[in-house]
Amino acid sequence: MPGVTIDKNHCKGCELCVKVCPQQILAMSKQISIRGYFYAEMIDSSRCIGCRICAIVCPDVAIEVHVNGTVFSLFEY
């Protein structure tokens, strides 16, 4: 099963990942990071499809997507 790891100390709270997630499984935390930002967090990891869009749009490279050897294809070319 895919999983998302978000480094809360690198996230600046831009919410881009929350807006682009096709499964709507990311949300902004109610806690503040060391840098003083509300950071993104995973709210339902069981629905993650491993598309990696969140990691691609993150300007701070604070998101890693682990897919455990399975490759999910979002677009067919």
N, C-alpha and C positions, 0 to 999 in steps of 0.2 A: 504494500500500500504506500502511495506517495506521501511525503511529509514536507512541511515547510518549516524552516528554522529562520527566525527573525532575530537579528542582533539588536536588541533594544537600545544599546548604547551608541549605535551608528545611525539608527533611524531618526530622521528629523521631523517626522509626522506630517509629511506632505499629502498623505492619503491617496496617492496615485495607485498603489497596489489595491487598496480597498475598492476604488472605483472601477478598475479593469478586471477584477476577478470574475470569471464567468459563473462560478459556483456561489459567489457571495459568502465566502467563508472567512474573510478577513474583516477585522473591525479595529477601530482605534481604542486603545486601552484607556482606562480611567486613571491610571497611574502615570507619573511623570518620570522620565529617565534622568540619568545623571546630568545630561546636557540641557535639561529643562523642557523637553518636548513630550507630548503624548505620543506614544509609539504604536505601531501596528501590531496586532496579535492574531493568532489563529483561533477561531471560535468553534470550528467543527472540522477536525482533521479527517474524519471518515468520508467526507464528501470531496476531498481534494482529488483532482484528476491528473495532476502532475503536468499541467500545460506550460508551466514556467513563465507565464505572462507577468506575474507579480515580480519575479526576479529580473526580468528584462526591463521593465519600466522603472525600477527602483534607481533613482539617481545617486544614492549613497552606497549601493552594493551591500545592503544590509540583509538581503534575503537569499537563502539557499534552498533549493528544492531537491529533495532526495527521492529517487524513484525506485531504488532497489533492483536495478537491472532491467526494469520494464521500460520500454520506450512508448510513450503515448504520442500519437500524431494528431495535432490540432487541425492542421490544414493538409489537404491532399493536393500535391502538385503533379 
